[in-house]
Amino acid sequence: MHMYNDFLKDDINRLNKTGLVYLYCSNKVLLEILENSELWLTDSSFMNDTKELILFDMVFSSIIDYMKNNHEISDDEYSIIHNLYEWFIAGHHSFFSCFSCNRDSLALWDRYGDHAQGVAIGFNLSKLNIRKGPTAYEFPIFHEDEQLGVLPVHYFDKNNDENKIYEMIKSAIVLARREIENDKNEFNGLRPEDYYRSKLLPLCALRDITKSNHFHDENEIRIIFNEWENSALFKRKVRKTNSNLFGCYYRGLDNSIQRYYKLKIDAEDCVEQIILGAKNNTRIKDLDFLLKNMGLHTGVYKSIISYEPR
C-alpha cells in the first residue's frame, strides 16, 4: 500500500471507471497516429500549464522549510531531504502523452482540437498494455519494469492538499527514523539518507501528476515515461522492459527544439472512436472509407457542441 493511495483515492477511482480516453488533436496528427501506429510522449517541460512540475516543487519546499523552522526536523534531516529532492529533479525527466476522460468538451476542442477543426481520438486504455494506477509509479531503481505507466492527474486544491502532503512527508520521516533506530546495531551498509530516500521517493513522484486546479475541466489521464539519467540499471533495462517504447527523437518548433519518445500501439485494436470537431469539414463517409482501408473498425461521430470560434 503506497503512502499516497488515500491522497489519490478519488483520482484512482476516476481512472478505474474510465473506459475510453480521448486525445484531442489536429487532422494531421490523427493521420500520423493511424498511419504509424504510434503515440508521442512529449517532454514535460513544454506543457501548456506554466506551473507544470513547479507547483509540487513549491509545495514540497515550503513544507520542509516550515518543518525545519518549527524544529520538527533537524538541520541534518532538512539537508538530507532537500538534497534528495534536488537529486530527484536533476536526475529524473518525464515525458507525457495526455488524454481526457471527456468525450466532447468545448474547452478541450479550443485548447487542443485545433479550435474544433480537429478530432478527438477515443483510445481503450486497457488495450494499450500499460500498467494503470500508482503501482506504476514506484521508484524505477527498485522496480525497473515500471518506468512506463498510466496515471490520473491530481488537481491541486491548496485548502485541502497542503496539509495532506505535510502529513505524508511527516509520516515518511517518522518511518525513516524508526528504521534507522531499529537497524542501528546491524551492519547493512546503509546511510541515513538511504532510509529517507526509500520512504520519500514515492512522494516525490507526485510531482509528475500534480496540476493546477485551474485545469480541472480537462479531466486528464496521462501516459508517463520516466527517464533516469543517472541510473545505470535504468539504461540497461529500458529496451527490455519497454519494448514498445522507442526514441528518443527531436522536433523543431517556432522557438525551441524538443525531445520526445515514440510509443508503439496497435491502432486497430485500441482506437475505438473518432469524434469530428464541430468545425471539421471531413465527411463521415470519407473517414469511414479511410479507416476501413487501414483495417480499422472504428466508430466515427460528429461533435454535438455548437461552436463558432471568434
C-alpha angles and dihedrals in degrees: 000000000000118000091236098051092102091046091055097035096115092043093050090049088053090051094048092050092050117105105170126020122201131226111201111208147135125284088253093057091047091057092046091052093049097042095045099031091225143114125213122232107208129211106268090223090074103057121131093244107086089206094054108140091350093078094066091042090059094047094047093048094047091051097051090044088053092048092050094047090049093047094244090128130030125244089254092052091047091052092048094049094043092049091046092055092046089050090050092052094044097048102034124073127176135207122197139200106193128210137168132224086218113099099195114014126167093207093051094046088055097045103037110003097075091262091304092309091103136057143261112227115208113215125190102231095203091059095055088078094224123131114257128214138022095312085075088064105063115125108283096225089062096037106025095176092067109067090114121060147149113238138167120242115245113218107218116235107190094202093056108022106050093066092045091053090047090054092049092051091047091049092049091051092050091051092049092050091049093052092048090052093047094047100039093104094047121082104225101145093245124137123212090256090058091063093049091046094055092050100041104039096080087054092051088056089069085077091081097053103036112103136171114276087232086080097050091115089070092070088204132201119186138203102212129194119193117212114195112196096186100045116098089185091055093051091049095049105037098089093046099045099039102038091156091055118082136166155029105220136169133222131186119226129179096282107009149035112235134196122221141169128226120228116202114224137176098241092185090059105036106032104085105158141025118195116199115217119243091254095043108114095197112125113236092227091054092052090045089054092049093049093049090050087055091050094251123138096197126155114240120205139169123239112255092209116108105223132175112174117212 
